[in-house]
Amino acid sequence: MLNPVVGEIARENAGKFAIAKVNVDESPGVSEKFGVRSIPTLLFFKAGEKRDQTVGVLGKAEIVRRLQALG
C-alpha cells in the first residue's frame, strides 16, 4: 500500500530527499539493526542518523511532513 505513495514522493521531491526501500526478507540484518518488527515501517534519517520511525500505513501528507521536519 505504501509503495506507490513513497514512489510518488520520491519523484516529486527528487534532489530533496533520498528514499530507499529495503526488503527485510532479503536483508534481515538491516531489519535487525534498526529493530523493524512490523511491516510497513518507515525510518527517517538525517546525516546518517535515524531521527524518526513509524509503523503502519501513513498518508502522503504525513510522510512529507515528517521528511520536511528533518529540515
C-alpha positions as CSV (number, residue, x, y, z in Angstrom):
1,M,0.0,0.0,0.0
2,L,2.8,2.4,0.7
3,N,4.9,1.6,-2.3
4,P,3.0,3.8,-4.8
5,V,2.9,6.7,-2.3
6,V,6.6,6.6,-1.5
7,G,7.4,6.3,-5.2
8,E,5.3,9.4,-5.9
9,I,7.0,11.3,-3.0
10,A,10.4,10.3,-4.4
11,R,9.6,11.5,-7.9
12,E,8.1,14.8,-6.7
13,N,11.0,15.6,-4.4
14,A,13.9,14.4,-6.5
15,G,17.1,16.0,-5.1
16,K,15.5,17.0,-1.8
17,F,15.3,13.6,-0.1
18,A,17.0,10.3,-0.7
19,I,14.4,7.5,-0.5
20,A,15.3,3.8,-0.4
21,K,13.3,0.6,0.0
22,V,14.6,-2.5,1.7
23,N,13.1,-6.0,1.5
24,V,13.5,-7.3,5.1
25,D,13.2,-10.9,3.9
26,E,16.3,-10.4,1.6
27,S,18.2,-8.2,4.1
28,P,17.4,-9.5,7.6
29,G,20.5,-7.7,9.0
30,V,19.0,-4.3,8.2
31,S,15.7,-5.1,10.0
32,E,17.6,-6.5,13.0
33,K,19.9,-3.4,13.2
34,F,17.0,-1.0,13.2
35,G,14.6,-3.1,15.2
36,V,12.0,-3.5,12.5
37,R,9.3,-5.9,13.8
38,S,6.3,-4.9,11.7
39,I,5.7,-4.1,8.1
40,P,5.4,-1.4,6.8
41,T,7.9,0.5,8.8
42,L,9.4,3.8,7.7
43,L,12.7,5.0,9.0
44,F,13.7,8.7,8.7
45,F,17.4,9.6,8.7
46,K,19.3,12.8,8.7
47,A,23.1,12.9,8.3
48,G,23.2,9.1,8.6
49,E,21.4,9.1,12.0
50,K,17.9,7.7,12.5
51,R,15.7,10.5,13.7
52,D,12.1,9.2,13.3
53,Q,10.3,5.9,12.8
54,T,6.7,5.0,12.0
55,V,4.9,1.7,11.9
56,G,1.8,1.2,9.8
57,V,0.4,3.0,6.8
58,L,0.6,6.7,6.7
59,G,-0.8,9.2,4.2
60,K,1.3,11.1,1.7
61,A,0.9,14.4,3.5
62,E,2.1,12.9,6.9
63,I,5.2,11.3,5.3
64,V,6.1,14.5,3.5
65,R,5.5,16.4,6.8
66,R,7.9,14.1,8.6
67,L,10.6,14.4,5.9
68,Q,10.3,18.2,6.0
69,A,10.5,18.3,9.8
70,L,14.0,16.8,9.5
71,G,15.0,20.0,7.7
